[in-house]
Amino acid sequence: MSEVAIIKTTEGDLTLEFWSDVAPKTVENFKTLAKKGFYDGTCFHRIIKGFMVQGGDPLTKDASKERAWGTGGPGYQIKAEFNDRSHQRGVISMARSSNPDSAGSQFFICDGNASFLDRQYTAFGKLTKGEDVLAKISGTPVGSSGSGEASKPHKRIGVVSVTIVEG
């Protein structure tokens, strides 16, 4: 039996299976951070309906650091593991800067066909349960509230916990 991640959010639970065969180091990194409680208390800070929902930034635990949301990480970066898995609805992949080897803890879950990201971002798993929750999260109203951030949700979509359990 292989392990899965259960992302408990304020909107419901998402269950993800891992693709250890194509992104073993990325999967291991995500599991290690989850087991340490790294993601607990973070939020989905970037939502683009039909494209993706992004989370995993430790700075989102602190509302006073809101201007820096999207820039946080675990204090290290991991090497990209580009592969042939396509970025389709429900696929989880690592967020990064323009440097391909700059991913750390931030991830995104595709909310539609994002195949233009294939072999440029590390896809490392996919949603097996919680389609309705992904739809609820991606349907959250977003837009600038003076910050100029078009993809920032109006309400906090919290990540209560990420647990790794036997599938």
C-alpha positions as CSV (number, residue, x, y, z in Angstrom):
1,M,0.0,0.0,0.0
2,S,1.4,3.4,-0.9
3,E,1.0,6.6,1.1
4,V,-1.3,9.5,0.2
5,A,-1.6,13.0,1.5
6,I,-4.8,14.3,3.0
7,I,-4.9,18.1,2.9
8,K,-7.6,19.2,5.4
9,T,-8.7,22.7,4.4
10,T,-11.4,25.0,5.7
11,E,-13.4,24.0,2.7
12,G,-13.1,20.2,3.0
13,D,-10.5,17.5,2.4
14,L,-8.3,16.8,-0.6
15,T,-6.7,13.4,-1.0
16,L,-3.6,13.2,-3.3
17,E,-1.7,10.2,-4.5
18,F,2.1,10.5,-5.2
19,W,4.1,9.8,-8.3
20,S,7.3,8.6,-6.6
21,D,8.2,6.8,-9.9
22,V,8.8,10.1,-11.7
23,A,9.5,12.6,-8.9
24,P,11.0,10.6,-5.9
25,K,12.9,13.5,-4.3
26,T,10.0,15.9,-4.6
27,V,7.6,13.4,-3.1
28,E,10.0,12.8,-0.2
29,N,10.4,16.5,0.4
30,F,6.6,17.1,0.5
31,K,6.1,14.1,2.8
32,T,8.9,15.2,5.1
33,L,7.5,18.8,5.4
34,A,4.0,17.4,6.0
35,K,5.1,15.0,8.7
36,K,6.8,17.9,10.5
37,G,3.6,20.0,10.4
38,F,5.2,22.5,8.1
39,Y,2.0,23.1,6.1
40,D,-0.4,23.2,9.1
41,G,-1.9,26.7,9.5
42,T,-0.9,27.9,6.0
43,C,-3.4,28.9,3.3
44,F,-4.0,28.9,-0.4
45,H,-2.7,32.4,-1.1
46,R,-3.1,32.4,-4.9
47,I,-6.2,31.2,-6.8
48,I,-6.7,31.5,-10.6
49,K,-10.0,29.7,-11.5
50,G,-9.5,27.3,-14.4
51,F,-5.8,27.3,-13.9
52,M,-4.6,26.5,-10.3
53,V,-4.7,27.0,-6.6
54,Q,-1.4,27.6,-4.8
55,G,-0.3,27.1,-1.2
56,G,2.6,25.9,0.9
57,D,4.1,29.3,1.9
58,P,4.9,29.3,5.6
59,L,4.6,33.1,5.6
60,T,0.8,32.7,5.2
61,K,0.6,31.6,8.8
62,D,1.1,35.3,9.7
63,A,-1.4,37.9,8.4
64,S,1.2,40.7,9.1
65,K,3.4,39.2,6.5
66,E,0.7,39.3,3.8
67,R,2.7,41.5,1.4
68,A,5.4,38.8,1.3
69,W,3.0,35.9,0.8
70,G,4.2,33.8,-2.2
71,T,7.9,34.3,-1.3
72,G,8.3,32.0,1.6
73,G,9.9,28.5,1.8
74,P,11.5,25.9,4.0
75,G,15.0,27.6,3.9
76,Y,16.3,25.4,1.1
77,Q,15.5,24.6,-2.5
78,I,15.2,21.3,-4.3
79,K,16.3,20.2,-7.8
80,A,13.6,20.0,-10.4
81,E,12.4,16.6,-11.5
82,F,10.7,17.4,-14.8
83,N,8.8,14.4,-16.2
84,D,6.2,13.4,-18.8
85,R,3.1,13.6,-16.5
86,S,0.8,16.3,-17.9
87,H,-0.5,19.2,-15.8
88,Q,-4.2,18.4,-16.0
89,R,-7.0,19.1,-13.5
90,G,-6.2,17.7,-10.1
91,V,-2.4,17.3,-10.7
92,I,-0.2,18.7,-7.9
93,S,3.1,20.3,-8.9
94,M,5.8,22.4,-7.3
95,A,5.7,26.2,-7.5
96,R,9.0,27.9,-8.2
97,S,10.6,31.1,-9.4
98,S,12.2,31.6,-12.8
99,N,15.0,29.3,-11.7
100,P,13.9,25.7,-12.4
101,D,15.7,24.4,-9.2
102,S,14.1,26.9,-6.9
103,A,11.1,24.9,-5.5
104,G,11.0,24.4,-1.7
105,S,7.6,24.0,-0.1
106,Q,5.1,25.9,-2.3
107,F,2.9,23.7,-4.5
108,F,-0.1,24.2,-6.7
109,I,-3.0,22.0,-7.7
110,C,-4.2,22.4,-11.3
111,D,-7.8,23.5,-11.8
112,G,-7.9,22.7,-15.5
113,N,-5.6,21.8,-18.4
114,A,-2.3,23.5,-17.7
115,S,-0.3,21.3,-20.1
116,F,1.8,24.4,-21.2
117,L,3.6,23.8,-17.8
118,D,4.6,20.2,-18.8
119,R,8.3,19.5,-18.4
120,Q,8.9,22.9,-16.9
121,Y,7.4,22.3,-13.4
122,T,7.7,19.2,-11.3
123,A,4.3,17.3,-11.3
124,F,4.4,14.9,-8.4
125,G,0.9,13.5,-7.8
126,K,-2.8,13.9,-8.4
127,L,-6.1,14.3,-6.6
128,T,-7.9,11.1,-6.0
129,K,-10.7,12.5,-3.7
130,G,-12.0,16.0,-3.2
131,E,-12.9,17.3,-6.7
132,D,-15.8,19.2,-5.1
133,V,-13.4,20.8,-2.6
134,L,-11.0,21.8,-5.4
135,A,-14.0,23.4,-7.2
136,K,-15.1,25.2,-4.1
137,I,-11.5,26.6,-3.5
138,S,-11.0,27.6,-7.1
139,G,-14.4,29.3,-7.2
140,T,-13.5,31.5,-4.2
141,P,-13.8,35.2,-5.2
142,V,-10.4,36.9,-5.8
143,G,-9.2,40.3,-6.7
144,S,-7.4,43.3,-5.6
145,S,-8.4,44.8,-2.3
146,G,-6.0,47.7,-2.7
147,S,-3.0,45.3,-2.9
148,G,-3.2,45.0,-6.7
149,E,-3.1,41.2,-6.3
150,A,-5.7,39.8,-8.8
151,S,-5.3,36.2,-7.7
152,K,-5.6,36.8,-3.9
153,P,-8.7,35.2,-2.4
154,H,-11.1,37.6,-0.5
155,K,-11.5,35.1,2.3
156,R,-8.8,32.9,3.9
157,I,-8.8,29.3,2.5
158,G,-6.9,27.7,5.3
159,V,-4.8,24.5,5.3
160,V,-5.7,23.0,8.7
161,S,-3.3,20.1,8.2
162,V,-1.5,17.9,5.8
163,T,-1.2,14.3,6.9
164,I,0.5,11.4,5.2
165,V,-1.4,8.1,5.6
166,E,-1.4,4.6,4.0
167,G,-3.5,4.8,0.8
